[in-house]
Amino acid sequence: MAAVLRSKLAIRYWVASGEVGLLLSRSPLTLRGADVVAVGKDRLKGVPKGAIEVPPDLIVEIVSPSDGLPYIIEKMEDYRKWGVKRQVWVFPEDREVVVVDEGGVRAFGEGDEVELLEGVKFRLKDLLKEVEDEGRGS
């Protein structure tokens, strides 16, 4: 999924993946790790080194079965307060995606199409296949 986002967004966004470090606050120190992030190059000059200190335009989180609901809600709220424009939460086990943005919270089913950012859309079944393939190292 990160490779697809990079190919479609590389002109205007930095895209990083693999537990990307996010520094939400220095006091109190609040760090998070996200699966995939996209940050506008107009807001982040140069390739990010270390933890990203500006709220991304997009965060994609792949939810594992061991992630409890309180943890997910806490992380969603942290991202919202920090100013993340769009959060996409992929629930592979349930074959659903939840999008959190200024429009609220919306859930999508397997037959739906989900816009990740700026016209980059996935059919949920294709997005889930990307996640499954990346999980298998394909």
C-alpha positions as CSV (number, residue, x, y, z in Angstrom):
1,M,0.0,0.0,0.0
2,A,2.8,2.4,0.8
3,A,4.4,1.8,-2.6
4,V,1.1,2.6,-4.3
5,L,0.7,5.8,-2.3
6,R,4.3,6.8,-3.0
7,S,3.8,6.3,-6.8
8,K,0.6,8.4,-6.8
9,L,1.6,11.1,-4.3
10,A,5.4,11.5,-4.6
11,I,5.2,14.9,-6.3
12,R,3.4,16.6,-3.4
13,Y,3.9,14.3,-0.4
14,W,6.5,12.4,1.6
15,V,5.2,8.9,2.2
16,A,6.8,6.7,4.9
17,S,5.8,3.3,6.2
18,G,6.8,0.8,8.9
19,E,6.0,2.1,12.4
20,V,6.8,5.7,11.5
21,G,7.8,7.7,14.6
22,L,5.5,10.6,15.3
23,L,6.3,13.2,18.0
24,L,2.9,14.5,19.0
25,S,4.2,16.5,22.0
26,R,7.4,17.2,23.8
27,S,5.7,18.1,27.1
28,P,4.4,15.8,28.1
29,L,6.4,13.5,25.8
30,T,3.9,11.8,23.5
31,L,5.2,9.5,20.8
32,R,3.2,7.3,18.5
33,G,4.1,4.9,15.7
34,A,2.0,4.7,12.5
35,D,2.0,2.1,9.8
36,V,1.8,4.5,6.8
37,V,2.0,8.4,6.8
38,A,1.8,11.0,4.1
39,V,2.9,14.6,4.8
40,G,2.8,17.4,2.3
41,K,6.2,18.6,1.1
42,D,5.0,22.1,1.6
43,R,4.8,21.5,5.3
44,L,7.8,19.2,5.8
45,K,11.0,20.4,4.0
46,G,13.3,17.6,3.1
47,V,13.2,13.8,3.7
48,P,12.1,13.3,7.3
49,K,14.8,12.1,9.7
50,G,13.8,10.8,13.0
51,A,10.3,11.3,14.4
52,I,7.9,13.4,12.3
53,E,6.9,16.5,14.3
54,V,4.1,17.9,12.0
55,P,0.7,16.3,11.8
56,P,0.5,14.1,8.6
57,D,-2.2,14.7,6.0
58,L,-2.9,11.0,6.1
59,I,-2.2,8.2,8.5
60,V,-3.1,4.6,7.7
61,E,-3.2,2.1,10.5
62,I,-3.5,-1.6,10.0
63,V,-5.4,-3.0,13.1
64,S,-4.2,-6.3,14.4
65,P,-6.5,-8.6,16.4
66,S,-4.5,-7.9,19.6
67,D,-5.2,-4.1,19.4
68,G,-8.0,-3.5,21.9
69,L,-10.8,-1.0,21.3
70,P,-9.6,1.4,24.1
71,Y,-6.1,1.5,22.6
72,I,-7.6,2.2,19.1
73,I,-9.9,5.0,20.4
74,E,-7.1,6.6,22.4
75,K,-4.8,6.6,19.3
76,M,-7.6,8.0,17.1
77,E,-8.2,10.8,19.6
78,D,-4.5,11.6,19.9
79,Y,-4.2,11.9,16.1
80,R,-7.3,14.0,15.9
81,K,-6.1,16.4,18.6
82,W,-2.7,16.6,17.0
83,G,-4.3,17.8,13.7
84,V,-4.1,14.7,11.4
85,K,-6.3,15.6,8.5
86,R,-7.3,12.0,7.6
87,Q,-7.0,8.7,9.4
88,V,-7.7,5.4,7.6
89,W,-8.0,2.4,10.0
90,V,-8.0,-0.9,8.2
91,F,-9.5,-3.9,10.0
92,P,-8.4,-6.9,8.0
93,E,-10.1,-9.4,10.2
94,D,-13.5,-7.7,9.9
95,R,-12.9,-6.7,6.3
96,E,-13.8,-3.1,7.1
97,V,-12.2,0.3,7.0
98,V,-12.9,3.3,9.2
99,V,-12.1,6.8,8.0
100,V,-11.7,9.7,10.5
101,D,-11.5,13.2,9.2
102,E,-13.2,16.6,9.4
103,G,-16.4,15.0,8.0
104,G,-16.6,12.7,11.0
105,V,-16.2,8.9,11.3
106,R,-17.4,6.7,8.5
107,A,-17.2,2.9,8.1
108,F,-16.8,1.2,4.8
109,G,-17.5,-2.4,3.8
110,E,-15.7,-4.8,1.4
111,G,-17.6,-3.6,-1.7
112,D,-17.0,0.1,-1.1
113,E,-14.4,2.4,-2.5
114,V,-12.3,4.5,-0.1
115,E,-10.5,7.7,-0.9
116,L,-7.2,7.8,0.9
117,L,-6.0,11.2,-0.2
118,E,-6.4,13.5,-3.2
119,G,-8.2,11.2,-5.6
120,V,-6.1,8.1,-4.6
121,K,-8.9,5.6,-4.2
122,F,-9.0,1.9,-3.4
123,R,-11.8,-0.6,-3.5
124,L,-11.8,-2.0,-0.1
125,K,-11.3,-5.6,-1.3
126,D,-8.2,-4.4,-3.2
127,L,-6.9,-2.4,-0.2
128,L,-7.3,-5.5,2.0
129,K,-5.5,-7.6,-0.6
130,E,-2.6,-5.1,-0.5
131,V,-2.5,-5.4,3.3
132,E,-2.6,-9.2,3.2
133,D,0.2,-9.3,0.5
134,E,2.4,-6.9,2.5
135,G,1.8,-9.1,5.6
136,R,3.0,-12.1,3.7
137,G,6.0,-10.2,2.3
138,S,4.7,-10.3,-1.3
